[in-house]
Amino acid sequence: MTGPDTSPTVLLTGATGRIGTMLRERLPALGWRLRLLDRLPVPGEPDAVTAPLDDESALREAVRGTDAVVHLAAHPGERDFPEMVRNNILGGYHLYEAVRQEAVPRVVLASSNHAVGFTRCPGPGQPPIGTDVPHRPDTFYGLTKCAGEDLAQLYWDRCGIETVSLRIGACYARPRNARELSIWLSPDDCARLVHASLTATEVGHTVVNGVSANTRAVLDLTRGRQIGYHPQDDAEQYADAVITPDDPGWARPGTPLLGGSFMDAWGPWPPQPATD
């Protein structure tokens, strides 16, 4: 006879997104019971909460009784500034207010390498980029990630809510191009990183680079190892498949910007509101 499930409960926002889907498949095996929230229905999950982040009553109900929140919900690309504020910054505010009101002790926050995308990558013999570099967002998207980290710091200093902010690199099943050999985060390492962020003690507000143990790393993993993150994957196994004469990644001479092609992938800047 099986007893009641006593696993800690985590609210996962943005549950239908790329990373949310990866974590839905992996966190239960690491001992977490998931409660899911997304503005879209979650396939195969009839008990998931379907609501936007500005539905404050639904958000509080979803947060209530959980042990932590893994906050992924946000617009994943560049848009005009008012839309990015509405989706990413105000959404984060609503999340932290629900966490504060329901006395949830910890958040794991999806930040991004684009919060520091105008930082130059290290040249040969130089140390990798740590998490103590100043904010240098490369897009409005990156700016919203800076705001998320600052919001996390504010709610730690004023309210005692702990947060681990993850400056995620490129989290895909495999690197899609040569650049991503240096910033790849494998799906399995992503789950290991979130698990470490949920279980580490006395984190206050800690910023961690979210990447695997890549041979060509440009982002430092010291803070991650300090909270118990031990990545096991390396993008180098895909190097022969993605490096070409036209796409040498960061193996070429010089010190390119961390933000890479993402910075210019959205057309002329600044983005304008979408029109029908």
VOBA-1610 file (N, C-alpha, C; in pm, whole numbers, padded with zeros to 5 digits, always signed):
BEGIN
Met+00085-00119+00000Met+00000+00000+00000Met+00089+00125+00000Thr+00060+00216-00089Thr+00141+00336-00103Thr+00085+00449-00017Gly+00171+00515+00058Gly+00128+00625+00142Gly+00117+00754+00063Pro+00080+00862+00129Pro+00066+00990+00062Pro+00201+01041+00010Asp+00196+01113-00101Asp+00316+01170-00159Asp+00361+01289-00074Thr+00479+01278-00016Thr+00531+01385+00070Thr+00640+01466-00001Ser+00653+01448-00132Ser+00753+01525-00205Ser+00720+01673-00199Pro+00822+01759-00193Pro+00795+01903-00195Pro+00730+01945-00325Thr+00641+02043-00315Thr+00564+02089-00431Thr+00624+02217-00487Val+00644+02219-00617Val+00699+02334-00688Val+00599+02380-00793Leu+00570+02510-00793Leu+00491+02567-00902Leu+00585+02599-01017Leu+00553+02545-01134Leu+00630+02569-01255Leu+00548+02657-01347Thr+00591+02783-01364Thr+00520+02873-01455Thr+00583+02862-01594Gly+00505+02894-01696Gly+00553+02875-01832Gly+00570+02729-01866Ala+00475+02647-01820Ala+00491+02502-01827Ala+00485+02446-01969Thr+00426+02520-02064Thr+00420+02468-02201Thr+00539+02512-02286Gly+00623+02599-02233Gly+00738+02647-02309Gly+00844+02540-02328Arg+00948+02575-02404Arg+01053+02478-02435Arg+01120+02427-02308Ile+01165+02517-02222Ile+01234+02474-02101Ile+01134+02417-02001Gly+01014+02476-01994Gly+00912+02421-01906Gly+00882+02276-01939Thr+00873+02244-02067Thr+00847+02106-02108Thr+00962+02014-02068Met+01085+02062-02086Met+01202+01982-02043Met+01195+01951-01894Leu+01160+02051-01814Leu+01159+02032-01669Leu+01039+01947-01625Arg+00928+01959-01691Arg+00813+01872-01659Arg+00851+01726-01673Glu+00938+01697-01768Glu+00978+01558-01794Glu+01086+01510-01698Arg+01155+01602-01628Arg+01274+01562-01553Arg+01267+01588-01402Leu+01201+01694-01359Leu+01203+01726-01216Leu+01135+01620-01129Pro+01025+01558-01172Pro+00966+01455-01084Pro+01063+01343-01049Ala+01150+01306-01142Ala+01248+01200-01114Ala+01351+01244-01011Leu+01363+01376-00990Leu+01456+01429-00890Leu+01387+01456-00757Gly+01261+01415-00746Gly+01192+01422-00617Gly+01096+01537-00600Trp+01055+01602-00709Trp+00967+01718-00699Trp+00828+01686-00752Arg+00730+01729-00677Arg+00591+01721-00722Arg+00558+01855-00786Leu+00508+01852-00909Leu+00488+01975-00985Leu+00343+02020-00985Arg+00326+02149-00971Arg+00200+02217-01000Arg+00229+02307-01119Leu+00145+02305-01220Leu+00177+02370-01346Leu+00087+02490-01371Leu+00147+02594-01429Leu+00071+02714-01467Leu+00122+02763-01602Asp+00027+02798-01688Asp+00061+02858-01817Asp-00062+02932-01867Arg-00040+03029-01954Arg-00155+03100-02012Arg-00225+03013-02115Leu-00159+02905-02159Leu-00217+02809-02252Leu-00241+02676-02180Pro-00340+02598-02223Pro-00358+02466-02162Pro-00234+02379-02177Val-00203+02302-02074Val-00088+02213-02077Val-00134+02076-02127Pro-00086+02031-02242Pro-00133+01903-02296Pro-00114+01788-02197Gly-00221+01710-02180Gly-00214+01593-02094Gly-00214+01623-01946Glu-00238+01750-01908Glu-00234+01789-01766Glu-00363+01863-01731Pro-00473+01790-01708Pro-00601+01856-01683Pro-00605+01938-01556Asp-00514+01913-01461Asp-00514+01987-01335Asp-00427+02113-01340Ala-00362+02137-01452Ala-00278+02256-01463Ala-00364+02382-01459Val-00308+02489-01405Val-00377+02617-01399Val-00354+02691-01530Thr-00462+02728-01597Thr-00453+02805-01721Thr-00493+02948-01690Ala-00393+03035-01685Ala-00419+03174-01648Ala-00297+03258-01682Pro-00316+03384-01719Pro-00202+03475-01737Pro-00150+03522-01602Leu-00031+03577-01602Leu+00029+03620-01476Leu-00042+03741-01416Asp-00120+03814-01495Asp-00190+03928-01436Asp-00326+03890-01378Asp-00359+03761-01380Asp-00478+03712-01308Asp-00433+03685-01165Glu-00442+03788-01082Glu-00380+03781-00950Glu-00444+03677-00860Ser-00575+03660-00868Ser-00640+03560-00782Ser-00601+03419-00823Ala-00596+03392-00954Ala-00555+03259-01000Ala-00409+03232-00966Leu-00326+03336-00975Leu-00185+03319-00945Leu-00164+03291-00796Arg-00234+03363-00712Arg-00220+03337-00568Arg-00266+03196-00533Glu-00375+03153-00594Glu-00424+03017-00567Glu-00323+02913-00614Ala-00258+02939-00729Ala-00159+02845-00780Ala-00036+02839-00691Val+00004+02953-00637Val+00122+02961-00551Val+00096+02902-00412Arg-00028+02913-00366Arg-00061+02878-00227Arg-00023+02733-00193Gly+00050+02717-00085Gly+00085+02585-00035Gly+00206+02522-00101Thr+00271+02592-00193Thr+00389+02535-00256Thr+00513+02561-00172Asp+00617+02484-00199Asp+00744+02501-00129Asp+00838+02595-00203Ala+00815+02614-00332Ala+00900+02702-00413Ala+00831+02724-00547Val+00882+02821-00621Val+00833+02849-00756Val+00951+02849-00851Val+00936+02782-00964Val+01030+02792-01074Val+00962+02879-01180His+01012+03000-01197His+00943+03100-01279His+01009+03112-01415Leu+00942+03053-01514Leu+00990+03057-01652Leu+00903+03144-01741Ala+00781+03173-01699Ala+00684+03239-01787Ala+00732+03379-01824Ala+00747+03402-01953Ala+00789+03533-02005Ala+00789+03523-02157His+00787+03639-02222His+00801+03637-02368His+00944+03599-02401Pro+00968+03498-02487Pro+01103+03446-02506Pro+01188+03519-02608Gly+01135+03621-02673Gly+01213+03692-02775Gly+01191+03842-02767Glu+01247+03914-02861Glu+01239+04059-02861Glu+01105+04107-02918Arg+01049+04210-02854Arg+00927+04277-02900Arg+00940+04424-02865Asp+00839+04504-02899Asp+00844+04644-02862Asp+00841+04657-02710Phe+00891+04770-02660Phe+00914+04786-02517Phe+00787+04772-02434Pro+00675+04839-02468Pro+00556+04822-02384Pro+00510+04677-02371Glu+00522+04600-02480Glu+00481+04460-02471Glu+00576+04381-02381Met+00705+04410-02390Met+00800+04340-02305Met+00778+04375-02158Val+00748+04500-02130Val+00718+04539-01991Val+00596+04464-01942Arg+00491+04462-02023Arg+00365+04399-01982Arg+00384+04249-01955Asn+00454+04181-02046Asn+00466+04036-02033Asn+00572+03994-01932Asn+00687+04058-01936Asn+00801+04009-01857Asn+00819+04081-01724Ile+00815+04214-01726Ile+00841+04286-01601Ile+00720+04285-01510Leu+00603+04323-01561Leu+00483+04320-01477Leu+00447+04177-01438Gly+00470+04082-01529Gly+00446+03942-01494Gly+00531+03898-01377Gly+00658+03939-01377Gly+00746+03906-01264Gly+00701+03971-01135Tyr+00655+04095-01145Tyr+00603+04163-01025Tyr+00483+04089-00967His+00389+04052-01053His+00272+03978-01004His+00314+03846-00938Leu+00413+03781-00996Leu+00460+03654-00939Leu+00518+03676-00800Tyr+00605+03775-00785Tyr+00667+03798-00654Tyr+00566+03845-00551Glu+00467+03919-00593Glu+00364+03960-00498Glu+00284+03839-00449Ala+00252+03748-00538Ala+00181+03627-00496Ala+00269+03544-00402Val+00397+03534-00433Val+00490+03461-00348Val+00499+03526-00210Arg+00506+03658-00208Arg+00512+03729-00079Arg+00386+03707+00003Gln+00272+03723-00061Gln+00145+03713+00011Gln+00118+03571+00060Glu+00170+03472-00011Glu+00148+03333+00030Glu+00266+03274+00106Ala+00365+03359+00138Ala+00478+03318+00222Ala+00554+03198+00165Val+00575+03198+00035Val+00659+03095-00028Val+00805+03138-00014Pro+00893+03052+00033Pro+01028+03097+00070Pro+01126+03114-00044Arg+01103+03051-00159Arg+01208+03054-00262Arg+01150+03057-00403Val+01224+03129-00490Val+01195+03133-00633Val+01322+03096-00707Val+01308+03017-00812Val+01416+02997-00909Val+01371+03069-01035Leu+01448+03170-01074Leu+01408+03264-01177Leu+01487+03245-01305Ala+01417+03236-01416Ala+01484+03227-01546Ala+01528+03365-01590Ser+01657+03394-01569Ser+01718+03512-01628Ser+01782+03468-01760Ser+01880+03541-01809Ser+01936+03509-01940Ser+02075+03568-01954Asn+02155+03505-02039Asn+02285+03564-02075Asn+02267+03699-02143His+02147+03726-02195His+02123+03853-02264His+02108+03970-02166Ala+02103+03941-02037Ala+02111+04049-01938Ala+02248+04114-01938Val+02348+04043-01990Val+02485+04096-02000Val+02538+04078-02141Gly+02449+04082-02240Gly+02485+04047-02377Gly+02585+04138-02443Phe+02599+04263-02394Phe+02699+04353-02450Phe+02836+04336-02384Thr+02850+04236-02298Thr+02980+04201-02243Thr+03060+04126-02349Arg+03187+04160-02363Arg+03270+04091-02462Arg+03318+03956-02408Cys+03318+03857-02495Cys+03363+03724-02455Cys+03513+03725-02432Pro+03560+03640-02344Pro+03704+03638-02313Pro+03786+03590-02431Gly+03902+03652-02448Gly+03997+03606-02548Gly+04081+03492-02494Pro+04172+03441-02573Pro+04258+03330-02529Pro+04333+03364-02400Gly+04327+03274-02304Gly+04397+03293-02178Gly+04326+03381-02078Gln+04211+03438-02116Gln+04135+03523-02024Gln+04032+03441-01948Pro+03998+03482-01826Pro+03899+03406-01749Pro+03759+03419-01808Pro+03674+03321-01785Pro+03536+03329-01834Pro+03457+03438-01763Ile+03343+03471-01818Ile+03258+03577-01765Ile+03188+03528-01639Gly+03210+03598-01529Gly+03144+03563-01404Gly+03009+03630-01392Thr+02944+03607-01279Thr+02811+03666-01257Thr+02819+03800-01186Asp+02940+03850-01163Asp+02955+03979-01097Asp+02976+04093-01197Val+02970+04063-01326Val+02982+04171-01425Val+02856+04256-01422Pro+02866+04385-01454Pro+02747+04470-01451Pro+02648+04434-01560His+02523+04467-01535His+02420+04448-01637His+02457+04526-01763Arg+02450+04457-01877Arg+02470+04521-02008Arg+02374+04455-02105Pro+02243+04481-02092Pro+02144+04412-02175Pro+02165+04444-02323Asp+02136+04345-02408Asp+02157+04363-02551Asp+02028+04387-02628Thr+01914+04379-02562Thr+01783+04391-02623Thr+01685+04436-02515Phe+01563+04470-02555Phe+01459+04491-02454Phe+01435+04362-02377Tyr+01444+04248-02446Tyr+01432+04119-02378Tyr+01537+04108-02267Gly+01663+04138-02301Gly+01768+04134-02199Gly+01744+04232-02087Leu+01689+04349-02121Leu+01658+04448-02019Leu+01555+04395-01920Thr+01456+04322-01969Thr+01356+04266-01877Thr+01419+04162-01785Lys+01522+04093-01832Lys+01591+03996-01745Lys+01673+04067-01638Cys+01732+04183-01672Cys+01797+04265-01570Cys+01695+04307-01465Ala+01578+04352-01510Ala+01473+04394-01416Ala+01429+04278-01328Gly+01422+04158-01385Gly+01385+04042-01305Gly+01486+04014-01196Glu+01616+04022-01229Glu+01718+04002-01127Glu+01710+04109-01019Asp+01686+04234-01059Asp+01675+04341-00960Asp+01550+04326-00875Leu+01442+04279-00935Leu+01321+04252-00858Leu+01347+04143-00754Ala+01419+04040-00795Ala+01454+03933-00702Ala+01538+03987-00586Gln+01633+04075-00616Gln+01715+04134-00511Gln+01630+04216-00415Leu+01537+04294-00469Leu+01449+04377-00386Leu+01365+04291-00293Tyr+01307+04184-00345Tyr+01220+04100-00261Tyr+01301+04018-00161Trp+01430+03995-00187Trp+01515+03935-00085Trp+01546+04036+00024Asp+01588+04156-00014Asp+01629+04256+00085Asp+01512+04305+00169Arg+01396+04319+00109Arg+01281+04373+00182Arg+01194+04267+00247Cys+01184+04151+00183Cys+01086+04052+00227Cys+01146+03917+00266Gly+01275+03898+00242Gly+01338+03772+00279Gly+01305+03656+00188Ile+01257+03683+00067Ile+01228+03576-00029Ile+01358+03543-00103Glu+01403+03420-00092Glu+01527+03380-00158Glu+01502+03352-00306Thr+01602+03387-00388Thr+01593+03359-00531Thr+01729+03317-00583Val+01729+03217-00670Val+01845+03188-00753Val+01808+03229-00895Ser+01877+03329-00948Ser+01854+03377-01084Ser+01949+03306-01179Leu+01894+03239-01278Leu+01973+03157-01370Leu+01993+03232-01501Arg+02115+03274-01529Arg+02145+03337-01658Arg+02166+03226-01761Ile+02054+03182-01815Ile+02054+03066-01904Ile+02121+03101-02036Gly+02205+03010-02084Gly+02270+03026-02212Gly+02178+02984-02326Ala+02206+02872-02388Ala+02124+02819-02497Ala+02079+02679-02456Cys+01955+02668-02412Cys+01905+02540-02361Cys+01822+02472-02468Tyr+01886+02381-02537Tyr+01822+02303-02643Tyr+01872+02159-02632Ala+01808+02070-02707Ala+01850+01930-02704Ala+01995+01914-02745Arg+02040+02001-02836Arg+02179+02001-02879Arg+02211+02140-02933Pro+02338+02181-02937Pro+02371+02312-02992Pro+02327+02322-03137Arg+02272+02437-03172Arg+02220+02456-03308Arg+02323+02521-03400Asn+02429+02575-03346Asn+02530+02642-03427Asn+02660+02645-03346Ala+02765+02697-03407Ala+02896+02694-03342Ala+02901+02783-03219Arg+02831+02897-03221Arg+02829+02985-03104Arg+02782+02910-02980Glu+02681+02826-02997Glu+02620+02760-02882Glu+02709+02652-02821Leu+02820+02617-02886Leu+02917+02528-02822Leu+02972+02591-02694Ser+02968+02724-02685Ser+03025+02794-02571Ser+02924+02826-02462Ile+02794+02819-02492Ile+02692+02861-02394Ile+02579+02758-02380Trp+02601+02637-02429Trp+02495+02536-02427Trp+02463+02492-02285Leu+02334+02472-02260Leu+02284+02409-02137Leu+02200+02291-02179Ser+02245+02171-02152Ser+02170+02053-02192Ser+02041+02042-02110Pro+01939+01977-02164Pro+01816+01959-02085Pro+01840+01889-01952Asp+01925+01787-01950Asp+01951+01716-01824Asp+02026+01806-01725Asp+02124+01883-01774Asp+02193+01975-01684Asp+02100+02086-01638Cys+02006+02126-01722Cys+01908+02226-01679Cys+01831+02176-01558Ala+01788+02051-01562Ala+01716+01994-01447Ala+01808+01986-01325Arg+01933+01948-01346Arg+02028+01944-01233Arg+02047+02082-01173Leu+02054+02183-01258Leu+02073+02320-01211Leu+01953+02369-01131Val+01833+02342-01181Val+01713+02383-01108Val+01703+02308-00976His+01733+02179-00977His+01730+02100-00853His+01828+02158-00750Ala+01950+02190-00793Ala+02047+02250-00701Ala+01997+02384-00649Ser+01934+02462-00735Ser+01884+02594-00695Ser+01769+02583-00595Leu+01694+02476-00602Leu+01584+02455-00508Leu+01631+02401-00374Thr+01743+02331-00373Thr+01784+02260-00251Thr+01900+02327-00176Ala+01972+02418-00240Ala+02084+02484-00173Ala+02033+02565-00054Thr+02116+02579+00046Thr+02078+02653+00166Thr+02136+02795+00162Glu+02063+02886+00222Glu+02108+03024+00244Glu+02162+03088+00116Val+02077+03093+00015Val+02120+03149-00113Val+02096+03300-00121Gly+02008+03355-00034Gly+01976+03497-00046Gly+01926+03526-00186His+01992+03617-00255His+01974+03627-00400His+02107+03596-00465Thr+02111+03483-00535Thr+02232+03437-00600Thr+02209+03430-00750Val+02302+03484-00826Val+02297+03477-00972Val+02396+03370-01018Val+02347+03281-01104Val+02426+03167-01150Val+02422+03164-01303Asn+02534+03136-01365Asn+02536+03114-01509Asn+02480+02976-01541Gly+02383+02971-01629Gly+02314+02846-01661Gly+02369+02783-01787Val+02480+02710-01775Val+02542+02643-01888Val+02594+02506-01843Ser+02622+02421-01940Ser+02682+02292-01911Ser+02834+02307-01898Ala+02902+02195-01875Ala+03047+02196-01856Ala+03116+02193-01992Asn+03101+02300-02068Asn+03146+02302-02207Asn+03296+02328-02219Thr+03360+02253-02307Thr+03502+02271-02331Thr+03533+02414-02375Arg+03445+02474-02455Arg+03468+02609-02509Arg+03396+02715-02426Ala+03376+02691-02298Ala+03295+02779-02214Ala+03346+02922-02214Val+03251+03016-02216Val+03283+03157-02196Val+03216+03211-02070Leu+03135+03129-02004Leu+03065+03170-01883Leu+03114+03086-01765Asp+03143+03152-01656Asp+03203+03088-01539Asp+03097+03011-01459Leu+03137+02895-01408Leu+03046+02808-01334Leu+03072+02808-01182Thr+03156+02898-01134Thr+03192+02894-00992Thr+03070+02907-00902Arg+02985+03005-00927Arg+02867+03024-00842Arg+02775+02902-00846Gly+02761+02844-00962Gly+02677+02725-00973Gly+02732+02610-00889Arg+02861+02589-00896Arg+02920+02481-00816Arg+02905+02509-00667Gln+02906+02635-00628Gln+02891+02670-00488Gln+02753+02634-00433Ile+02651+02631-00520Ile+02518+02591-00473Ile+02490+02443-00499Gly+02591+02369-00544Gly+02574+02225-00561Gly+02539+02181-00700Tyr+02561+02267-00799Tyr+02535+02231-00938Tyr+02660+02167-00997His+02646+02045-01046His+02758+01972-01103His+02718+01921-01242Pro+02738+02004-01345Pro+02697+01965-01480Pro+02775+01844-01529Gln+02709+01764-01610Gln+02770+01641-01658Gln+02786+01637-01811Asp+02735+01738-01879Asp+02735+01735-02025Asp+02829+01841-02082Asp+02873+01819-02207Asp+02967+01907-02274Asp+02925+01917-02421Ala+02912+02038-02471Ala+02869+02058-02610Ala+02972+02011-02711Glu+03094+01982-02666Glu+03202+01951-02761Glu+03171+01830-02848Gln+03087+01742-02799Gln+03053+01624-02879Gln+02982+01661-03009Tyr+02929+01783-03017Tyr+02858+01828-03137Tyr+02942+01921-03225Ala+03067+01943-03188Ala+03149+02043-03257Ala+03162+02012-03407Asp+03191+01889-03442Asp+03212+01856-03583Asp+03086+01879-03665Ala+02970+01871-03602Ala+02844+01887-03675Ala+02807+02032-03699Val+02859+02124-03617Val+02812+02263-03628Val+02920+02362-03671Ile+03047+02330-03654Ile+03152+02422-03695Ile+03175+02409-03845Thr+03169+02520-03915Thr+03194+02526-04058Thr+03285+02645-04086Pro+03344+02654-04205Pro+03423+02772-04238Pro+03345+02902-04224Asp+03214+02896-04254Asp+03130+03016-04243Asp+03080+03040-04101Asp+03089+02939-04017Asp+03039+02952-03880Asp+03137+02889-03784Pro+03249+02960-03755Pro+03348+02904-03663Pro+03314+02925-03517Gly+03201+02994-03489Gly+03164+03021-03351Gly+03264+03114-03286Trp+03293+03093-03160Trp+03387+03178-03089Trp+03528+03120-03090Ala+03550+03023-03181Ala+03685+02973-03198Ala+03769+03070-03281Arg+03704+03165-03351Arg+03777+03259-03436Arg+03849+03363-03350Pro+03949+03431-03405Pro+04017+03536-03331Pro+03923+03650-03295Gly+03958+03725-03192Gly+03875+03838-03152Gly+03788+03805-03033Thr+03718+03906-02985Thr+03633+03889-02868Thr+03492+03937-02901Pro+03409+03850-02957Pro+03272+03890-02994Pro+03187+03917-02871Leu+03074+03982-02893Leu+02981+04010-02784Leu+02908+03883-02744Leu+02883+03869-02615Leu+02815+03751-02564Leu+02679+03731-02628Gly+02606+03841-02654Gly+02470+03828-02708Gly+02461+03766-02844Gly+02570+03770-02922Gly+02574+03703-03051Gly+02465+03747-03146Ser+02424+03656-03233Ser+02329+03688-03339Ser+02189+03719-03287Phe+02158+03679-03164Phe+02027+03710-03104Phe+02003+03861-03104Met+02109+03937-03090Met+02096+04081-03077Met+02036+04145-03202Asp+02056+04082-03318Asp+02011+04140-03445Asp+01909+04053-03517Ala+01857+03952-03447Ala+01770+03855-03512Ala+01627+03903-03530Trp+01596+04021-03477Trp+01456+04063-03472Trp+01425+04181-03565Gly+01517+04207-03657Gly+01494+04316-03750Gly+01545+04448-03696Pro+01503+04557-03759Pro+01552+04690-03716Pro+01518+04717-03569Trp+01609+04788-03504Trp+01591+04819-03362Trp+01573+04970-03347Pro+01485+05017-03260Pro+01402+04937-03168Pro+01281+04875-03237Pro+01236+04761-03188Pro+01118+04696-03247Pro+00995+04786-03234Gln+00910+04776-03331Gln+00785+04851-03330Gln+00669+04760-03297Pro+00558+04816-03246Pro+00441+04732-03215Pro+00393+04656-03338Ala+00352+04533-03315Ala+00299+04453-03425Ala+00169+04513-03475Thr+00148+04506-03606Thr+00025+04556-03667Thr-00046+04444-03736Asp-00179+04451-03737Asp-00258+04346-03804Asp-00255+04365-03955
//
